[in-house]
């Protein structure tokens, strides 16, 4: 039937007047945020349905193959058995930044037509329009972005090839771009294309590439088209060109963070973040590192685990940054990713050892989530021929459900994937995501630092290139719950971009919003502002955020809570928190100069062998002097955890 009025229903199941005009941000009756979920549809009959029609009494056709779900609070039609053709979507769930997800189905009314597949998380903007095809946006893109797009496609090549859907990367109209990010409309199962086919698809692009990178791109594509080049070699060459191009850009970084125990007078704050209320201004890690940890395990558990994780991460990242800056050659991204992963395994095992020492079992075992960003300042020769001290690499690591968002003036992108039961069910191809969310344990964590041995830990480590102005938001679920970031990002980021609000004020504004709208948990927020553009036209002023929030009670941000007294921690956990991680003096590291990537690789392999003891042994081989200095600062009772036993 033809719809005569464009309406969307409130997702609140108890709303007495759920009907709202399309475009409203909140329900006029109950003030619940409205969800405008645009879907991409696949099926033989989907293209014949005319614009304006309503399908299954809920999906409004707004453009060819683009439908709006007017009842987003209801579960879509989901088959009892998972169809074989959608399994690649499920298996590739962790690639959701680039790939769509299966939303549901619409049953065909005739036997001759197939069921219609509905995809969500597609490259469609908030007005229901497709993002530009990569081929159309190509010539307007900067040289860095052109190379970055191709690098992302190459990174998707292997996981898509393993599931037989790499053809999806060869269809020009299927590749869409949202700013820096390459996104696919759908997955295509057809044949087993080779790297040669990919090179042939890139040939028309490199002909019109920016002059700074055109010659190098043409050489790379020629190797791909020859059919003799290995994927690993092509990736290394493309990565080198990407870093050399990005290194020519200016980059300034500011970071700020804070944590709050929330308005419900919780006994303790199990969250920990870095930096915290500018308490580390002189720290050499600033502004390159940002961390948020959300502890698990109750009193004398969660707060200890989160603080121990932050302290340990800072120690290891400081050593890693120093090692990288001393390299004469480019450290490849896969090596850095493995190093970060290995570091988390060591930290995980240290927390596990604390649990075993204190005989914690089951839900009493302390653990913590973590989301961490590290900007790695590699030295590199630019495409223009001069030496740069920063290649604009950003590495993001997460375990658990603490999140990271990339926010620009035009969009907000969720970068992380929660480690919860719903995600596990989808990745194992046992359930569609919307269906999995109906489980009573859907949001229960499937992994966190300290719950199990490090060999079983599977952190997600991602590499990004900073090539546009943006804000990286790291937060615990005290803020991200109920899609609060997705609803409020415009109001809370625009004043930072215009210079009307300092980063510190923005952090506290986000915390205040979390306490007002969620208010059921501790909340931590760290903001990192990366700028490549000239200085602001509008000067920064110390003014309060002028945003009205509809709430019966206004809750003020409480001052920073004092550190817990020693007696509030279990004795064996307290001594671990006495670790002094102040920067090691420069003179103690003079003998460690000129280290080669091979040494870094050996340290990585040692860390990957598992266990805190093995990891610390690797550290001893890499930096024996700094390890000995750190160990001498530890209490006597925990020095046995620092040095391997003979």
N, C-alpha and C positions, 0 to 999 in steps of 0.2 A: 504494500500500500504506500501511497505518497504521503509523506509527512507535511503537514501544513504549519507546524510550529516547531522551531528548533529548541528542544528542551534537553536538560540533563538532570538526572536524579541524584539526590544527596546520598552518599554512601553510608550515612548513619542509619542503621536498621530501625531505630526507634523514633526517627524524625516523623512528625505528624503531617508535615506538608513538604514532601521531598522534591517536588517539581521546581526547577529553576531554569532560567534562560541560559542557553549555551554562552559561555564567556564570563559568567560570574565567577569570582574567586572563592566565595564562601556561600553557604546555604543561607538564603534570606530568612529562613525560619529558625534554624538551630546554630548557625554560625560555623558549622563543620566545613572545613576546606573541601571544595569540590575537585573531583579528579577528572581531567580531560585526557582520556587514554585513547590515543589514535593507533590504529592497527593497520598492518599491511596484510592483505589477503591473497592466498594462493589457491587456485582451483580452476578447473575448466569452465565452470559457470560463473566465476567471480567477475570476469570482465564484461559479462552481458548485463549485469545489474546496473541500472541507471542512477545517476546522481540524484539525491533527494529521497530515494526509496529507503524504507526501513526493513531490515532483515531480521527474522526471528523476534520481531517485536522489541528489539533493543539496539541493533547496530544501524546507525545512520550512514548512508553512503555519501561522502562529501566530495569525492574525486575518484577517478578510476583506481580501484584496488586500495583505496584508503577509506577506512571506516572509523567512525567514532562510537565507542561503547557508551550508550546513554544510561546504562545501569551498571556502573563500575563496581558497585558494592556487592553484586551477585557473582557467584562462581560461574564461569562459562561452561559450556558443554564439553565434557572431557570423557573420552572413551575408556572402557574398563581395561582394555589391553593396549599397551603402548604400540602404536603403528611403527613399523620398521623404518619408514622414511624420515621420521622425526628424531631418531636416536642421535644422529650427529649434533643436532641442536642441544640436546641434553648433555652429551659428553663434553661439549665445548662450552659449558656454562661459565667456566672461569674466564673465558674470553668475552664476557658480556659487554665490555667496553667497546668492542668492535663488532660483535655479532648480535643478531636478534634472538629473542626467546619465544618458545611456543606458548601462546596464551590459551588456545582452545580450538574448538571446531564448530562449524555450523553444518548440521546434517543436510544432505541433499534431499530435495523434494522429489527427485526422479531417480530411477535406477540407472539411467544413462549417464548421469553426471556424478563426479566424485564429490566427496565431502570437501568443504572449504576449510582450509587451514588458516588460523588467525595467528599472526606474529605480533608481539609487543617488543618494547625496547628497540624500536626501529628508527632509522635516521629521518624522523619527521619532527618538525618544530612545534611549538606550543599552539600555533594557529592551524595546524594540520597540513602544512606544506612540506614536501620533500626537501631535504638539504640538497645542495648542488652536487651534481656528478663531478667526480674528480677531473674528468676530461674537460669540463666546462670551467672549473675553477683553476685549472693548471696555470694558464698564462698570467693570471693576476697574482699568483702566489709568489712569495719570496724564494730565493734560491735555497735557503735552508729548509723551508717548508716543502718544496718540491722533493728534495732528497729525503726528508723525514717521512713523507707519504710513502715513497718507494720502500724505505727501510721497514715501515710497519707492515706493508704487504708481504715483504720477504720473511718477516718474523711469523706471519700467519701461515706461510706456505707449508711448513712441515706438519703442524698439528692438523691442518685441513686435509693435507695429502694422506695422512694416516687413517682418516675416516672417509676417504674417497670423495671429498667435496672441494678439492683445490680448484676445480673449474670455476668456482664462484669468484675467484680472483682474476679471471680472464675476461669477464663480461664487463665492458666499460660502464654501462648504465647501472650495474649492480654495485659499483664502488661509489660511495657518497662520502662527503667530507663535512665534518662539523668543526670548523676552525682547523686545529692541528691534527685532529683525529680522523682516521679512515674508518668508515663504518659500512657494513654490508646490508643490503636490503633483505637478502635471503640466501640460503645455501642451495647449490646446484650439484646434483649427483650425476656425473657424466664422465666416464673414462678416467684415465690416469695420466694427466698432462705432466710434462717434464719442465725442468727449469728453462729449456730451450723455448717452449711455448710461452712462458712468462716473459722471456726476453723479447720475443716477437711482439707481444702486446705492449711492451714498453717503448718500442722503437718510435712510434709517432709522438710520444711524449718527450723523449730526449731531444728530438729534432727542434722542439720549441722551448727547451729548458733555458733558464737564465744563463747568461754568458759565463758567469763565474764557475758554474758546475757542468756546463754542457759537454765540454771535451771529456772530462773524466767519466761522466755518465755514459757517453757514447762508447768509451772503451769497455766499460763494465758490461753494457748490453751486447756488444760484439762478442765478448767472451761467452755470455749466456747463449747467444744464438748459435755459437759454434758447436754446442752440444758437448763440449769437452770440460767445461768448468764445473767444479764442485760447488755445492751450495755453501759450504763453509768458507771457501775462498771468496766467493761473491759477497757474502755477508761481511767479511773482514774489510774488503775494499770499500763497500758502501758505507760501513760504519766509519772508516777513516775519513771519507769525504764528508759525511754528516758532521763529525766532530770538527773538522777543519773549517767547515762553513759556519757552524754555530759559534765557534770561538771568535769570529770577527765581530760578533754582536756585543754591545755593552751589557753589563748585568750588575744590578744592585739588589741586595737582599736585606729585608728587615724581618725579624721574627719576634713574636710575643706570645706568652701563654699564661694560663692560670687554671687553678682547680678549685672546686667548691663542693662542700659536702651536701648541699641541697637544702631545701626549706623544711624538710620533714624531721629535722633534729635527729638525724641518723647518728649512731654512736660514734662512728669514725668515718673518715674519708679513705676509701680503698683505692681511689684514683691517685696517680702520680703523673706529672708531666714535666717536660723540659723544653724550653725554659719555663720557669715558674715565677711570675710577678717580677721579672727582671732580676732574679736573685743570682744570676750567673753572668753579669755584664762583662766581667773580665775573662770569662772562659774562652779558651781558644777554639772551642767547637762552634761558638756563635759566629755568624748566623747560619752555619751550614747544616746544622742538625736540629731536628724537631722530633719529639717523642711524646706519645700518650699511652699510658698503661692503665688498665682497669682491673684491679685485684679481685680475686675469687678466693673464698675460703673463710669468710667471717673474721671476727676479731682475732688479732695475733696471727692472721693468715694472709688475707688479701692485701692489706696495706704493706706488709713486709715483702710479699712477692713482687708487688708493683714497684716499690722503692728499690729493691735489690735488682730488678730487671733494668730500671733506668740507669742506676749506677754502673752496672756491668756493661750495658750497651755503650754508655759514654766512654768507658775505658777502652773498649775494643775498637770503637769507631775512631777515637783519637789516634790510635796506633795505625789503623787502616789508612786514614787520611794522610798521615805522615809518610807511610810507605808509598802510596800512590804518587804523591807530589815529588818523590825522589826518583821516579822511574824515568829513564831516558826514552822509552818506547811507550806506545799506547797500551794500556791494560785493557784487554777485550771485555765487553760487557758480560759474557757468560762467566768469566773468571771472577769478576766483581760480584755478580749475583751469587755464585757458589760460596764466595768468601763471607758474604753477609748471611747466607743461610747457615753456614758452618758456625758462625759466631752465635747465632740464636740457639743452635743445638747445645753449645757449651753452656750458655746461660740457662737453658732449660734444665740441663743436668745438674747444675749447681742448686737450683730450686728443688729438684727432685731429691738431691742428697739431703737438703734441709728437712724435707718431708720425712724421709726415711729415718733421719737422726731423731726427729721428734715423734716417730711412730704414728704419723698421721695416715689415716686410711680413708677410702671412700670420699665422701663429700667434704671431709675435714682436711684433705690435702690442699695446701695453699697453691695458688696458680695465678696467672695474670694474662690478660690479652695484651697485645702490643700493636701499635701502628707507628712506624718510624719513617722519616724522610731524611735522606742524606744527600747533600749536593756535593758531588765529587769534582774537585778542581784540577782536572788533568791538564798538564802542559802540552801544547800542541802547536805545530806550525800551521797557520791559516792558509786558505786558498790564495790569499793575497801575498803570502810569502813571509809574513812576520810572525814572531813567536808570541803566543798567547798563554796566559796562566790559567785559563778556565775554558773548558770545552762545553759548559752548560749542561752537564749530565745530572739528572736527579734520579736517585734510586728510592723506591718505596717498598717497604716490607710490612706485612701484616699477618698476625695470627689472632684468631678470635673474631669478635664483632666490633672492635673499635674501627673507625672508618676514616677515609681520606676523600676529600672532594676538591676538584679543580674548578675555580670560579673566575670567570672573566666578566666583562661588562655585558656580554650577550648570552652566556649560558653557564649552567652548573652541571658538572659531570661527576658522578660517583666513580671513583677509581678502584676501589677495593671490593672484594667479595667476602661476605660473612662466612665464617666457619661454623655453620649451625646445621641442625638436622635437615631443614628444608633444602639447603644447598647440597648436602650429602645425597639425599634421595634423588635430586635431579642429576647430579654428576654420575651417579650409578645407573641412570636411565630407568629408575623405578617409578618416577612420578613427574608430572609437570609441576612447574614452580607454584602456580596458583593453587593447585591441588595439595601440594606439600605444605603450604602455609596453613591449611586447615587442621593439621595435626596439633594436638595439645602440646607436643614437645617441639614444635617447629623451630622455635628460637633458642632451644637448648644448644649450648656450644659442643662441638665435636672435637675441638682441640684448643689448647691454651698452653702457655709456657709453664711447665712444672707438673702437668697431669700425668705424663707418661715419658718413657725414655726417649732421648733425643733422636734415635734412629727412626722412630715412628712419627716424628714431627714433619709436617709438610707446609712450611711457610710459603706464602706467595710473594715473590720478589719481582718487581717490575722496574724497567728502565724507561725514563722519559727524557726528552730534550726540551730545555727552557728556551722557547723562541717567540714567546708573546708575553705581554703583561698579564699577570694573574695572581690569585690568592690561593694558596694551598691551605685548606682547612682540615686539621686533624682533630678528632673528637671521640669521646667515649659515647656509649649508647644513651647516656643521660641527655644528650642533645639530639642524636640521630634518630631516636625512637619516634614513631608516628610520623615519619617523613617530614620532620620539622625543618631540616635544612633545605629540602626541596621546595618547601612552601615559602620560606622566608629569605632565601639567599639574596634576592634583589635588594630588599630593603636594608640588609645589613652589610652588603658589600659596596654598593654604590657610593656611600659617603667616604669610604676608604679610597676608592679610585679617584674621586674628585678632590681629595685632600681635606675634606670637611671633618674628618674623624681620624684620630691617630689609631695605630694598630692596637695599642694597649686598650684604648677605649672600646674598640670593636670587640676585643676578646671578652671584656666584661659585659658588653651588651648582649653577646651571644649567650653567656652564662645566665644572665638575668632572664632572657627569653626561655631558656631551657627550664629554669626554676618555675617560671610562670605557667608554661604550657605542658611540660612533662612533670617535673617536680617530684618524681618518685625515686630518684637515684642520685648518686654523686655525679658530677659533671666536670669534665676537663676539656679545654679548648686551647689549641695552639694554632696561630695564624702565621704563615710565612708569605710575605709579599715580595714577589719577584718582578722586577721592572727592567724593561729593555728600552722604554721610551724616554724622551727628555723629561726634565723636571716638570712638576705640575704647573699648570697655569693658575690654579687656585691654591693659595698658600694654606698650609696646614694650620688649623686653629684648634684650640683646646675647648671645644664645645660639646655638649652632651648630645647623644643620639636623639633626634626628634622623631620618634616613632611611637604612635599610640597603639597600645595593645589592649584589646578588650578583655578585661579580667576583673573579677570582683575585688580581688585583693592585690595590691602592688607589693611585691617582695623586693627588698633591697639586697644588694650583694653584700654578704657579710665579709668582714676583714679576714685576711688569711689566718687560718687556724694555726696555733702554735704546734710545734712538733710534739708527738706523743712522748711522754716520759719513758725512761728506760724500763721502768717496772711494768709498763703496759705491754711490752713485747715479751714473748717467750725468750728465755735467757740465750738459748743457742741461736735464735734468729737475730737477737739484738746485736751480738758480736759481729755478725756479718754486716750489719748496717753501719758499723764503725769504720768501714773501709774508707780511706782517704784517697779520692781520685783526683786530687789537684794535679794540674799539668806538671809533667816531669820537666826539669830544667833542660834548656837547650844543650848545655855542655854535656849532659849525660848521654846524648844521642849522637855526638859528633862522629863516633866510630861506626855508626850505622848508615852512613851516606853511601851513595852509588850502588844501592841494592838493585838487583836485576829482577825482572818478572819471574824468573825461575824460582827464586827464593820465596816469593809470594805464593807461587803455586805449590811448593813443598809444604809451606805452612797450611795452605788450604787443605791439601790431601790429608795432613795429619789431623786437622780439626774434623774432617769428615769421617774419620775412623771411629768417632764417637766417644762420648764421655767427657766430663769436665777435666779429668786428669790428663787424658790424651791431648785435649785442647790446650791446656796450660803447658804441657810439655812442648807443643809446637811453638807456643809463645816464647818459651825459654830458648828454643833454638834460634828464633828470629830476633828477639830483643832480650838477651839474658840480663843485661844491666838494669833495664827498666822493670823487668819482672822481679828481680831481687830487691830493688828499691820499694816496689809496691808491697812485696811480702813482708819486709821489715816494718811496714806501717800497720800490718794486721795484728790483731790480738793473738796471743800465743795459742789460744785454743783452736783457731781456724787456720793457722799457718800450714797445717797438714793438707788443707784443701788447695793450697796455692802451688806447692812444689810436688812433683811426682815422688812417690816413695821409691827408694832404692831396693 
